[in-house]
Amino acid sequence: MIHENIEGLIGNTPLVKLNKLSELTGATILGKCEFMNPTSSVKDRIAMNMINEALASG
């Protein structure tokens, strides 16, 4: 997939089923792969929102 800018990469991280934990608990347990964000951080989405709000408010 080709994105026009880095913003399209932020927050679109996949979920992975954690099989062992799912078996142990009897529930489907998913892990979100936040390390796949551009800077490998959960803070990417927060930073993007802060920048967008600052730009919108002038």
Wavefront OBJ file of the C-alpha trace (Angstrom):
o trace
v 0.000 0.000 0.000
v 1.325 3.433 -0.923
v 0.394 6.459 1.188
v 0.670 10.084 0.094
v 2.063 11.104 3.497
v 3.024 9.679 6.875
v -0.346 10.592 8.385
v -1.959 7.656 6.589
v 0.319 5.240 8.417
v -0.547 6.405 11.924
v -3.028 4.330 13.895
v -3.747 1.731 11.228
v -1.926 -0.973 13.147
v -3.060 -4.595 12.930
v -4.469 -6.810 15.665
v -2.961 -10.234 16.324
v -4.716 -13.048 18.167
v -2.736 -14.174 21.206
v -3.437 -17.897 21.026
v -1.956 -19.038 24.354
v -3.754 -16.346 26.358
v -6.958 -17.017 24.447
v -6.734 -20.718 25.310
v -5.955 -20.035 28.981
v -8.812 -17.572 29.448
v -11.434 -19.072 27.161
v -11.811 -15.667 25.521
v -10.359 -14.215 22.350
v -7.406 -12.041 23.387
v -5.988 -9.648 20.792
v -2.805 -7.596 20.838
v -2.547 -4.322 18.912
v 0.774 -3.976 17.061
v 1.489 -0.339 17.961
v 5.173 -0.915 17.130
v 4.115 -0.741 13.482
v 3.384 2.999 13.786
v 5.946 5.226 11.989
v 7.918 5.933 15.196
v 7.051 2.579 16.830
v 5.039 4.351 19.516
v 1.459 4.579 20.748
v 2.127 8.322 20.991
v 2.019 8.821 17.195
v -1.768 9.127 17.154
v -1.790 11.565 20.094
v 0.915 13.717 18.514
v -0.910 13.799 15.176
v -4.143 14.913 16.871
v -2.332 17.637 18.838
v -0.726 18.987 15.658
v -4.005 18.879 13.706
v -5.867 20.681 16.517
v -3.154 23.345 16.740
v -3.302 23.912 12.981
v -7.097 24.096 13.033
v -7.165 26.633 15.862
v -4.539 28.825 14.236
l 1 2 3 4 5 6 7 8 9 10 11 12 13 14 15 16 17 18 19 20 21 22 23 24 25 26 27 28 29 30 31 32 33 34 35 36 37 38 39 40 41 42 43 44 45 46 47 48 49 50 51 52 53 54 55 56 57 58
